[in-house]
Amino acid sequence: MMNDVAGQPVVGARAWRSADFRSPSDWLTEIDGSVVAILADAAAELPADPHRWVDVDAAALLRPDVADALRHAGDDLWDGKGFFWLRGLPADDPELLRRIFWVIGNNLGEPVMQNARGQVLSEVTDRFAGAERGVDTRGYESNDELRFHCDGGDSIGLACVRPAPTGGENGLVSLAAIYNELLDHHPEHLAVLERGFPLYARKEEGGDASTHGKVNQRRIPVFGWVRSRISTWLNIKLAELAADMSGVPLTAAEQAALTCLEGIAERDDVKLTAHSQPGDVVWVNNLAVMHRRAKYEDDPDPSRRRLLYRMWLNRRDPQLVIPEHAALRAGIRGPERTIGAMSVENVTADVMISSPGSGSSNSTAR
């Protein structure tokens, strides 16, 4: 049982630092060919028509031993270090990888809509050919640097089909470890971070092109406590955009706190930096770990451009967090739940799924 106390260090696997990992085997799980074959057999049981994927109990498709192994990995995601990284899935068959990704995700939790199109599985690729984007463009649809942030839902998952030829490395960092570092060396910033920040909600596409998203004035604490457990969440860019778009700049204390926190997050002994390889799948607990992505340069050949699949998940037995963090689980309202990523040539053909959507119509995430 966790027994976190405000003003005391967080202990256990949640407060990891990259310096704690002696080798990649401490955080990376290689999947052998026999397990890939079992996952592929389960994925083949999904209907040919993705309209019907949500009508299938994906957990029942897997052999019990593999399902148990996934649940064990899920324990580490939800209650351990807050992420797990799989390597060795079949990137040479993008459609098979997409199906396996869906099976794995549905064994870990419940898919959540992640954009205004209602997608529960989407493509991560540069849709702007490197052109400068506006404040309402979602970061995962560009080649921009994405600074440390958390997303919507309890977890984000990414499956790599093709990495960028240059750049695009990923970073992960434990918010519990950052709290401990602040407590030990920069306690003057904790009160500001516990008060939190308003967030900017991107409008996404559609509607009046002359208008922007909105600023949600409810402050989202970076750190909070509920029933002897620390509760964490932060999106640095959206906190800064809220100040810019509202015309109410960050105070000197707020700016100093964010600058200090980001500086800690970027330290090589604190963050884990890694490059996704074809066939890698990583799941990150948004209520424990922030993630980032470096800017990348893409291949001019559309068939070789960087491409990942993305899911947001909610835990079926959600952990206890403060109300402000619980509200971020809702996802983003779309017209209906959809599955994107139908074209490996980066042309998304949305396939409509029958279940109704829920959540917010604006995006307070990447």
C-alpha positions as CSV (number, residue, x, y, z in Angstrom):
1,M,0.0,0.0,0.0
2,M,1.3,3.5,-0.9
3,N,1.7,5.9,1.9
4,D,2.7,9.2,0.4
5,V,2.9,12.2,2.7
6,A,3.0,15.8,1.5
7,G,6.4,17.3,2.3
8,Q,8.1,13.9,2.4
9,P,9.9,12.1,-0.4
10,V,8.0,9.7,-2.7
11,V,9.6,6.2,-2.4
12,G,9.4,3.1,-4.6
13,A,9.5,2.4,-8.3
14,R,7.4,5.5,-9.2
15,A,10.3,7.8,-8.2
16,W,12.8,6.3,-10.7
17,R,15.5,8.3,-12.4
18,S,17.4,7.3,-15.5
19,A,20.5,6.9,-13.4
20,D,18.7,4.0,-11.6
21,F,18.7,1.9,-14.8
22,R,21.9,-0.1,-15.2
23,S,21.0,-1.2,-18.8
24,P,18.2,-1.1,-21.3
25,S,17.0,-4.5,-20.0
26,D,15.8,-2.7,-16.8
27,W,13.2,-0.8,-18.8
28,L,12.9,-2.6,-22.2
29,T,11.1,-5.8,-22.8
30,E,12.1,-7.8,-25.9
31,I,9.2,-9.9,-27.3
32,D,10.3,-13.3,-28.7
33,G,8.9,-14.7,-31.9
34,S,6.5,-17.2,-30.2
35,V,4.7,-14.4,-28.4
36,V,4.5,-12.4,-31.6
37,A,2.9,-15.3,-33.3
38,I,0.3,-15.6,-30.5
39,L,-0.4,-11.9,-30.7
40,A,-0.7,-12.1,-34.5
41,D,-3.2,-15.0,-34.1
42,A,-5.3,-13.0,-31.8
43,A,-5.2,-9.9,-34.0
44,A,-6.3,-12.1,-37.0
45,E,-9.5,-12.8,-35.0
46,L,-10.5,-9.1,-35.2
47,P,-13.2,-8.5,-37.9
48,A,-11.9,-7.5,-41.3
49,D,-14.1,-4.4,-41.0
50,P,-12.8,-2.1,-38.2
51,H,-16.4,-0.9,-37.8
52,R,-16.8,-4.0,-35.6
53,W,-13.6,-4.0,-33.6
54,V,-15.3,-2.5,-30.5
55,D,-17.8,-5.3,-30.6
56,V,-15.1,-7.8,-29.9
57,D,-13.8,-8.7,-26.4
58,A,-10.1,-8.3,-27.3
59,A,-9.0,-9.7,-24.0
60,A,-10.8,-13.0,-24.8
61,L,-8.8,-13.4,-28.0
62,L,-5.5,-14.0,-26.3
63,R,-4.2,-17.1,-24.7
64,P,-4.4,-16.9,-20.9
65,D,-0.7,-17.0,-20.4
66,V,-0.1,-14.0,-22.7
67,A,-3.0,-12.1,-21.3
68,D,-1.6,-12.6,-17.8
69,A,1.8,-11.3,-19.0
70,L,0.1,-8.2,-20.4
71,R,-1.7,-7.7,-17.1
72,H,1.6,-8.0,-15.3
73,A,3.1,-5.3,-17.6
74,G,0.0,-3.3,-16.9
75,D,0.7,-3.5,-13.2
76,D,4.0,-1.8,-13.8
77,L,2.3,0.8,-16.0
78,W,-0.3,1.6,-13.4
79,D,1.4,1.0,-10.1
80,G,5.1,0.6,-10.8
81,K,7.5,2.9,-12.7
82,G,4.6,4.2,-14.8
83,F,5.6,3.0,-18.3
84,F,6.6,-0.1,-20.2
85,W,8.4,-0.4,-23.5
86,L,8.0,-3.4,-25.8
87,R,10.3,-4.3,-28.7
88,G,10.0,-6.8,-31.5
89,L,6.5,-6.5,-33.0
90,P,6.1,-6.8,-36.8
91,A,6.7,-3.3,-38.2
92,D,7.2,-4.8,-41.7
93,D,3.4,-5.4,-41.8
94,P,1.9,-2.1,-40.7
95,E,-1.7,-3.4,-40.7
96,L,-0.8,-6.3,-38.5
97,L,1.1,-4.0,-36.1
98,R,-2.0,-1.8,-35.9
99,R,-4.2,-4.8,-35.1
100,I,-1.8,-6.1,-32.5
101,F,-1.6,-2.6,-31.0
102,W,-5.4,-2.5,-30.7
103,V,-5.4,-6.0,-29.0
104,I,-2.7,-5.0,-26.5
105,G,-4.4,-1.7,-25.7
106,N,-7.8,-3.2,-25.1
107,N,-6.2,-5.8,-22.7
108,L,-4.7,-2.9,-20.7
109,G,-7.7,-0.6,-20.5
110,E,-10.6,1.2,-22.3
111,P,-9.8,3.3,-25.4
112,V,-10.5,7.0,-25.1
113,M,-11.2,9.5,-27.9
114,Q,-8.1,11.6,-28.5
115,N,-9.2,14.3,-31.0
116,A,-12.2,16.2,-32.3
117,R,-12.6,13.5,-35.0
118,G,-13.4,11.0,-32.3
119,Q,-10.4,8.8,-33.1
120,V,-9.6,6.1,-30.6
121,L,-6.7,4.9,-32.7
122,S,-4.9,7.5,-34.8
123,E,-1.7,8.2,-36.9
124,V,1.2,10.2,-35.5
125,T,2.8,11.8,-38.5
126,D,3.7,15.3,-39.9
127,R,0.7,16.6,-41.8
128,F,2.2,20.0,-42.4
129,A,5.4,19.0,-44.3
130,G,7.5,20.8,-41.7
131,A,5.6,24.1,-42.2
132,E,5.1,26.4,-39.2
133,R,1.9,25.5,-37.3
134,G,-0.6,27.6,-35.4
135,V,-1.4,27.4,-31.7
136,D,-4.4,25.1,-32.4
137,T,-2.5,22.5,-34.3
138,R,-2.0,19.3,-32.3
139,G,1.6,18.6,-31.8
140,Y,1.5,14.9,-32.8
141,E,0.4,16.0,-36.3
142,S,3.6,18.1,-36.8
143,N,7.4,17.5,-36.7
144,D,7.8,20.1,-33.9
145,E,9.6,19.5,-30.7
146,L,7.1,18.5,-28.0
147,R,8.3,19.5,-24.6
148,F,7.6,17.5,-21.5
149,H,3.8,16.9,-21.0
150,C,1.1,14.5,-20.0
151,D,-1.9,13.7,-22.3
152,G,-5.5,12.9,-21.8
153,G,-6.7,9.6,-20.5
154,D,-4.9,7.5,-17.9
155,S,-2.3,6.3,-20.4
156,I,-0.9,7.1,-23.9
157,G,0.4,4.3,-26.2
158,L,2.5,4.6,-29.3
159,A,3.4,1.9,-31.8
160,C,6.3,2.7,-34.2
161,V,6.0,1.8,-37.9
162,R,8.8,4.0,-39.1
163,P,11.0,6.4,-37.1
164,A,12.2,9.7,-38.5
165,P,15.5,9.5,-40.4
166,T,16.8,12.4,-38.3
167,G,15.7,13.4,-34.8
168,G,12.5,12.5,-33.0
169,E,14.0,10.8,-30.0
170,N,11.7,10.3,-27.0
171,G,12.1,11.3,-23.4
172,L,10.4,10.0,-20.3
173,V,10.6,11.4,-16.8
174,S,9.0,10.5,-13.5
175,L,7.0,13.3,-11.9
176,A,7.5,11.7,-8.5
177,A,11.3,11.9,-9.0
178,I,10.9,15.6,-10.0
179,Y,8.9,16.2,-6.8
180,N,11.7,14.6,-4.7
181,E,14.3,16.8,-6.4
182,L,12.2,19.9,-5.8
183,L,11.6,18.9,-2.2
184,D,15.4,18.5,-1.6
185,H,16.8,21.4,-3.5
186,H,14.0,23.9,-4.6
187,P,11.2,23.7,-2.1
188,E,10.4,27.4,-2.7
189,H,8.6,26.3,-5.9
190,L,6.3,23.7,-4.4
191,A,3.5,26.0,-3.3
192,V,3.1,27.4,-6.8
193,L,3.2,24.0,-8.4
194,E,0.6,22.6,-6.0
195,R,-1.7,25.6,-6.9
196,G,-1.2,24.7,-10.5
197,F,-2.0,26.5,-13.8
198,P,-5.0,27.1,-16.2
199,L,-4.6,25.2,-19.4
200,Y,-5.2,26.2,-23.0
201,A,-7.7,23.9,-24.9
202,R,-6.9,23.8,-28.6
203,K,-9.9,24.2,-30.9
204,E,-8.8,21.8,-33.6
205,E,-10.3,21.8,-37.1
206,G,-13.8,23.0,-38.0
207,G,-15.8,26.1,-37.2
208,D,-14.8,29.7,-37.5
209,A,-11.1,29.7,-38.7
210,S,-10.7,33.2,-37.2
211,T,-11.2,32.0,-33.7
212,H,-9.0,30.1,-31.4
213,G,-9.4,27.6,-28.6
214,K,-10.2,28.6,-25.1
215,V,-8.5,28.9,-21.7
216,N,-9.9,26.7,-19.1
217,Q,-9.6,28.8,-15.9
218,R,-9.8,25.9,-13.5
219,R,-6.2,25.5,-12.2
220,I,-4.7,22.0,-12.7
221,P,-2.2,21.3,-9.8
222,V,1.0,19.7,-10.8
223,F,1.2,17.9,-7.4
224,G,-1.6,16.9,-5.1
225,W,-2.4,14.3,-2.5
226,V,-5.4,12.1,-1.9
227,R,-5.7,9.4,0.7
228,S,-2.0,8.9,1.1
229,R,-1.1,9.0,-2.5
230,I,0.6,11.6,-4.6
231,S,-1.4,12.7,-7.7
232,T,0.6,14.3,-10.6
233,W,0.0,15.9,-14.0
234,L,1.5,18.6,-16.1
235,N,1.6,19.9,-19.7
236,I,4.2,22.7,-19.8
237,K,3.3,24.2,-23.2
238,L,-0.5,24.4,-22.5
239,A,0.2,26.1,-19.2
240,E,2.3,28.7,-21.1
241,L,-0.2,29.0,-23.9
242,A,-3.0,29.7,-21.4
243,A,-1.1,32.7,-20.1
244,D,-0.3,33.9,-23.6
245,M,-3.8,33.5,-25.0
246,S,-5.6,34.9,-21.9
247,G,-3.5,38.0,-21.8
248,V,-2.7,37.2,-18.1
249,P,1.0,36.4,-18.1
250,L,2.5,34.0,-15.7
251,T,3.7,35.6,-12.5
252,A,7.5,35.7,-11.9
253,A,7.0,32.9,-9.3
254,E,5.0,30.7,-11.8
255,Q,7.5,31.2,-14.5
256,A,10.4,30.4,-12.2
257,A,8.7,27.2,-10.9
258,L,8.0,25.9,-14.5
259,T,11.6,26.8,-15.6
260,C,13.0,25.0,-12.6
261,L,10.8,21.9,-13.1
262,E,11.6,21.7,-16.8
263,G,15.3,22.1,-16.1
264,I,15.2,19.1,-13.7
265,A,13.2,17.1,-16.2
266,E,15.8,17.7,-18.9
267,R,18.7,16.5,-16.8
268,D,20.4,13.4,-18.2
269,D,20.4,11.7,-14.8
270,V,16.7,12.2,-14.4
271,K,15.1,11.7,-17.8
272,L,15.2,8.5,-19.9
273,T,16.0,9.2,-23.6
274,A,15.5,6.5,-26.2
275,H,14.8,6.2,-29.9
276,S,11.8,4.2,-31.0
277,Q,12.6,1.4,-33.5
278,P,10.2,-0.1,-36.0
279,G,7.9,-2.5,-34.0
280,D,8.4,-0.7,-30.7
281,V,5.3,-0.1,-28.5
282,V,5.5,2.1,-25.5
283,W,2.8,2.8,-22.9
284,V,3.1,5.8,-20.5
285,N,1.0,6.5,-17.4
286,N,-0.1,10.1,-17.8
287,L,-0.7,10.4,-14.1
288,A,2.9,9.5,-13.2
289,V,5.2,10.1,-16.1
290,M,5.7,13.0,-18.6
291,H,7.0,12.4,-22.1
292,R,8.6,14.5,-24.8
293,R,9.7,14.3,-28.4
294,A,12.6,16.0,-30.1
295,K,12.0,17.9,-33.4
296,Y,12.6,15.7,-36.4
297,E,13.4,16.0,-40.1
298,D,11.3,13.7,-42.3
299,D,12.0,11.7,-45.4
300,P,10.8,13.4,-48.7
301,D,9.4,10.1,-49.8
302,P,5.8,9.8,-48.4
303,S,6.1,6.0,-48.1
304,R,9.1,6.4,-45.8
305,R,8.0,9.2,-43.6
306,R,7.8,8.9,-39.8
307,L,4.6,7.0,-38.8
308,L,3.4,5.8,-35.4
309,Y,0.0,4.7,-34.2
310,R,-1.5,6.2,-31.1
311,M,-4.1,5.3,-28.4
312,W,-5.3,6.9,-25.2
313,L,-6.5,4.4,-22.5
314,N,-8.4,4.6,-19.3
315,R,-7.7,2.1,-16.6
316,R,-10.7,-0.1,-15.9
317,D,-10.1,0.2,-12.1
318,P,-8.8,3.8,-12.0
319,Q,-6.3,4.9,-9.4
320,L,-7.4,7.5,-6.9
321,V,-6.3,11.0,-8.0
322,I,-7.4,14.5,-7.1
323,P,-10.6,15.7,-9.0
324,E,-8.7,18.1,-11.3
325,H,-6.6,15.2,-12.6
326,A,-9.6,12.8,-12.8
327,A,-11.3,15.2,-15.1
328,L,-8.5,14.8,-17.6
329,R,-9.5,11.2,-18.2
330,A,-12.6,12.2,-20.2
331,G,-10.8,12.5,-23.5
332,I,-12.1,14.7,-26.3
333,R,-15.6,14.8,-27.7
334,G,-15.9,13.7,-31.3
335,P,-19.0,13.1,-33.5
336,E,-18.6,9.3,-33.1
337,R,-15.8,7.0,-32.0
338,T,-13.6,6.4,-35.0
339,I,-10.5,4.4,-36.0
340,G,-8.0,6.3,-38.1
341,A,-4.6,5.1,-39.4
342,M,-6.2,3.2,-42.3
343,S,-3.5,4.2,-44.8
344,V,0.2,3.5,-44.3
345,E,0.8,6.2,-46.9
346,N,-0.3,8.8,-44.3
347,V,-3.7,9.4,-45.8
348,T,-6.1,8.8,-42.9
349,A,-9.5,7.2,-43.9
350,D,-11.6,7.4,-40.7
351,V,-13.7,4.3,-40.1
352,M,-16.8,5.0,-38.1
353,I,-17.5,2.9,-35.1
354,S,-21.0,2.7,-33.6
355,S,-20.3,3.7,-30.0
356,P,-21.2,7.2,-28.9
357,G,-18.5,9.7,-27.8
358,S,-18.0,11.4,-24.5
359,G,-15.7,13.9,-23.0
360,S,-14.6,17.5,-23.9
361,S,-14.9,19.1,-27.3
362,N,-11.6,21.0,-26.8
363,S,-8.1,19.5,-26.6
364,T,-6.1,20.1,-23.4
365,A,-3.4,17.7,-24.7
366,R,-0.9,17.2,-27.5
